[in-house]
């Protein structure tokens, strides 16, 4: 299929992409089905919650993992009930943009999810991620119990050993209520692939990840 864009349309897409997650508006692409992968959800599932800057960019890498059932963008860490995007964006709510991952522990472990998480973030920037700065975009691992706490701390020590002498800014925080974000934020990379690509590139996310972690490994 061939796509043709007017100059104005291209400029609009570039500006939308460079505006950043904090300033982007509702989706303009088609509505798509949920990103639930298996046709039958297993009887036993588990949940992980990670924050790594703009939540749009945190869904795709986990959706691609075998054993991940679904990803949901949302807000957590604060006490305000039913927060809106505008309220969280203004600051003061204590909430952070995060992604909730529902997975099948028989297929993928929490430790494997943690390994994927670290490769999506700049571990040295605790004040935000890439072009999105401020409390809303701080990186964090939200742990629900002692088992997750132990695994998260072990994974952080591994990263600290990999980068000796450099402070790791990712916090490990006790999980609070996770509030799903508005519908237009869900599966953003699928609904708005062009705006997503322009934003991700304009934010310098992939360039910084390569600088920290090297070129991503291709699956066998």
DRENTORMAR-902846 format. One record per atom (N, C-alpha, C, O): residue in one letter; y negated, z negated, x negated. Coordinates in steps of 0.1 Angstrom, whole numbers, plus 5000, padded with zeros to 4 digits. Last residue first. Layout:
BEGIN
AYZX...
//
This chain:
BEGIN
X514948174830X516048254825X516648344836X517548424834X511348194834X512648144838X513748234833X513548354832X509048164807X509648244818X511048194821X511848164813X506647914801X507947974798X508448054810X508348014821X503247984794X504247934803X505547994800X505648114797X501847914762X502248014772X503347954780X504247894775X500447584758X500947704753X501247804765X501047774777X499047354767X500547364768X501247484762X502447484761X496347404762X496947264761X498447274759X499047214750X495847664766X495247604754X495947474752X496147434740X496947714791X497547774780X497047704767X497847694757X495147564806X496547524806X497247584794X498047524788X492747714803X492847574797X494247534796X494647464787X493547954816X493147954802X493247814795X493747804784X493947854842X495047904834X494747914819X495647884811X491247774849X492447684850X493547734841X494047654832X488747884852X489347864839X490647784838X490947734827X487647944876X487647804872X488147784858X488047674853X488248214878X486848174875X486748034871X485747994864X490948204883X490548264871X489048214867X488848184856X490848074908X491648024898X491248074884X491147994874X489248254923X488848114921X489548054909X488947994900X490648494923X489348484917X488848344914X488348314904X493048404936X493048454923X491748454916X491648414904X491948334961X492648234953X492648274939X492448194930X491048574971X490048464969X490748354960X490048294951X493548704972X492448754963X491448644960X491048624949X495248554990X495648574976X494448624967X494448584955X495248375013X494048435007X494248464993X493648404984X497748275020X496848335031X495648415025X495248515031X498848184996X499448295004X498548355014X498648475016X497047994988X497348104979X498148214985X498148334981X497047815009X495947895006X496248014997X495648125000X498747645023X499347775018X498147865014X498247985017X496047485040X497547495037X497947635033X497547735039X493447495047X493747475033X495247495030X495547505018X493347535074X492947645066X493147625051X493147715043X494147285085X495047395084X494647505075X495547565068X493047005064X492847095075X493747225074X494147255062X495446785049X494246855050X494146955061X495246975068X497246485057X497246635055X495846695057X495046655066X497046195040X496446265052X496446415050X495746455041X499045935031X498746075028X498246135041X498946135051X498545595023X498745695033X498245835029X497145845023X499245544988X498745505001X499045615011X499745705008X501045454959X500845544970X500245474982X500645364986X499645334929X500445304941X500045394953X498945404956X499145564902X498545474913X499645454924X500445544927X498345654871X499545624879X499145524889X498745414886X496045904859X496445764863X497745764871X498045864877X495346094831X496046094843X496445944847X497145874839X494246104805X493446054816X494146054830X493546004840X495245994774X495746074786X494946014798X495045894801X493646034743X493845954755X494246044767X493746154769X495246104713X494446154724X494746074737X495846064741X497146014695X495645994692X494746044703X493546024702X499546274700X499146144695X497646134692X497046224687X500946424722X499546444718X499046304712X498146244718X503446344726X503246484723X501846514718X501646604710X503146084734X503746114721X503546254717X503546284705X501946134759X501246064749X501746084735X501046094725X504146244772X503046324770X502146264759X501646334750X505846014773X506346134766X505146224763X505046284752X504345844788X504545804774X505045934766X504645944755X504645984813X503245974806X503445934791X502745984783X507245944818X506746084816X505446074809X505146164801X507345664821X508145734810X507645874807X507545914796X505745644844X505345584831X506045644820X505445664809X507445774863X506045824860X505545764846X504945844838X509645614863X509745754859X508445804855X508345884845X508545374872X509245374859X509345514854X509045544842X507645454898X506745394888X507345404874X506645444864X509945524911X508945634907X508045584897X507545654888X511045274912X511845374905X510845494901X510945544890X509245124927X509445084913X510145204905X509945224894X507445354948X508345244946X508445224931X507945294922X505645564950X505945494962X506745364960X506845284968X502745674931X504145634931X504445544944X503645454947X500945954923X501045844933X502545804934X503345884938X499246044896X500546044901X500645924910X500445814906X496246244892X496946114894X498346144899X498646244905X492946364883X494446374883X495146244884X494646144879X490146404905X490846324894X492346344895X492846344906X488646514925X489546604917X490246534906X490846594897X486946324935X487846394945X488946474937X489946504943X485346234915X486446154919X487446224928X488646194928X484646524893X484246414903X485546344908X486646394906X484946884891X484746744886X484346644896X483746684907X486347184886X486047084897X486046944891X487046894886X487047334865X485647344869X485347244880X484147234884X489347104853X488847234851X487347244856X486547154852X489246814872X490146914866X489447044865X489047094875X488246474865X488346594873X489246694867X489946654857X488346274847X487246274856X487246394866X486346404874X490346284828X490546194840X489446194850X489546124860X491646504808X490446494817X490746404829X491346454839X493946534795X492946464788X491646434797X490846354793X495746704808X496046564808X494946474802X494946354804X495246934830X494646904817X494746754816X494046674822X498247044848X497046964846X496546964832X497346984823X500747154850X499647204859X498347134857X497347174863X502547014835X502147154830X501047214839X500547324836X503046784850X502246774838X501746914833X500646924828X504746884871X503346834873X502546844861X501346894861X507146944859X506347054864X504947004866X503947084863X507846674853X507746774842X506946894847X506146944839X508046574879X507046524870X506846624859X505646644855X510246714888X508946734895X507846684886X506846754885X512246594872X511946744871X510546774877X509846864872X512146334882X511746364869X511446504866X510546534858X513146374908X511746334906X511246364892X510146404890X515346664908X515046524906X513546494906X512746594903X517046874930X516046864920X515646714920X515546644930X519246854947X519046984940X518046964929X518147034918X519246614959X520546664954X520446794946X521346824939X516746574968X517046514956X518446554951X518846524939X514746814981X516146774982X516546704969X516746784959X511246724990X512346794982X513746734985X513846624991X507946764996X509146715002X510346794995X510246914994X504946674982X506146754980X507346694987X507646574984X501546684987X502746614990X503946704990X503846814996X498746684966X499746764973X500946674975X501446604966X495246604969X496546584964X497546684971X497146744981X492046484963X492846594968X494146584961X494246574949X491446134970X491646244961X492346364967X493246334975X489345884984X490345984985X490346084974X489246114969X487145724983X488245684975X489345784975X490345764968X484845794996X485945765004X487145704996X488045635002X482845884979X482745744984X483845704993X483945594998X482246234986X482546114978X482445984985X481845984996X482046474999X480846394997X481046274988X480046224982X484746545002X483946614993X482646544990X482046554978X485546375023X486146355010X485246424999X485046364989X483946495044X483846355041X484346325026X483746255019X484946755045X483546735042X483346585038X482546555028X487646725052X487246785039X485846755035X485546725023X488046395067X487846545067X487546595053X487246515044X490546145072X489346195065X489246345067X490346415068X492145945087X491846075091X490646145085X489746185092X490645645073X491645715081X491145845086X489945865089X489845535041X489345605053X490445675061X491145765055X490945455017X491245375029X490745435042X491045395053X492445664992X491345584998X491845515010X493045515014X494745804985X494145714975X493045624981X492745524975X494546144997X495146014996X494445934985X493645984977X494846455014X493946355008X494646215008X495346185017X496546775009X495946665017X495046565009X494746594997X498947025013X497746975007X497146865016X497246875028X502447025010X501347005019X500046955012X500146855004X505547195007X504347135000X503247135011X503047225019X509047175010X507747205015X506647145006X506947045000X511447164994X511447205008X510147245013X510047355020X512747234964X511547194970X511547244984X511747374986X515047354954X515147224959X513947164965X514047064972X513547554930X514647534939X514847384942X514747304933X510047604929X511147534924X512347524934X512047494946X507847714941X508747804933X509947734928X510847804923X506347514951X507047604960X508047684953X509047724959X505147424927X506247354933X507047434943X508247414945X503147624922X504247594912X505347514917X506447524912X501647624948X502547734943X503547694933X504747734934X500147374951X501247414959X502247514953X503447484953X497947354934X499047264932X500347294941X501347244938X495747494941X496547534929X497747454927X498547484918X494647364963X495147494965X496147534953X497147604956X493647124954X495047124959X495547264962X496747274962X491947084923X492047154936X493447174942X494347224935X493546814906X492446904909X492546964922X493146914931X496146704911X495846784899X494646874901X494746994897X498246454923X496946514923X496646584910X496846524899X501346424941X500646444929X499146494931X498946564941X504046274955X502646304957X501946304944X501946214936X507246334970X506446304958X505046344961X504746444968X510146234988X508746284988X508046244975X508346134970X513346354999X512446254993X511146324992X510946444994X516146365023X515046425015X514246315009X514346195012X519146435037X518446345029X517346415021X517646505013X519946665051X519946535058X519146425050X518446345056X517946955045X519046865042X518846735049X517746695053X517047205068X516547095060X517746995058X518446965067X517847535067X518347415072X517847295063X518147295051X516547735053X516647745068X517047625075X516847595086X514247625027X515547645033X515547665048X514647615055X511247625025X512147725019X513447735026X513847845030X508147625041X509447555040X510447665036X510647765041X505547715043X506247755031X507547675030X508047645019X504947855076X505047745067X505847785055X506647875056X503548195079X504448085083X504447975072X503947995061X499948265080X501348285076X502248165080X501748065083X497148455091X497948335092X499348355088X499948465091X495348655067X496248635079X496848495079X497148435068X492148535053X493348615054X494248585066X493848505074X490248355052X489848485058X491048575059X491048675065X489748005056X490548115052X490048245059X489648235070X486547845051X487847865058X488547995053X487848075047X485047815018X485047805033X486447825038X487447835031X484447634988X485047744996X485147715010X485347605014X483647424972X482647494980X483147614989X482447674996X485647324957X484747234964X483847294974X483247234982X486847534944X487547474956X486647384964X486747374976X484447784936X485247664933X485847604946X485347634957X482948014933X482347894940X483147764937X482547654937X484448214924X483748134914X483148014920X482747924913X485448324949X486348264939X485648174929X486248074925X483148404961X483948304968X484848234958X485148114958X482248594943X481448474945X482248364951X482148244948X484348774946X484148714933X483348584935X483648484929X484048854973X485248784968X485048714955X485548604953X481548964972X481748844981X483048774976X483048654976X482049184956X481049084951X481348954959X481248844953X483749324973X484249284960X483349164955X483849064950X482049384994X483249304996X483849244983X484149134983X480149544982X479749424988X480949324990X480849204987X481749774975X481149694965X480749554970X480849454963X484749774995X483349814993X482749724982X483349624979X488049854987X487049754990X485649814987X485449894978X491349944996X490049984992X488949884996X488949835007X494749934987X493649864992X492349924987X492249954975X497850084994X496550094987X495450024994X495250045006X501250004992X500050005000X498850004991X498749934981
//
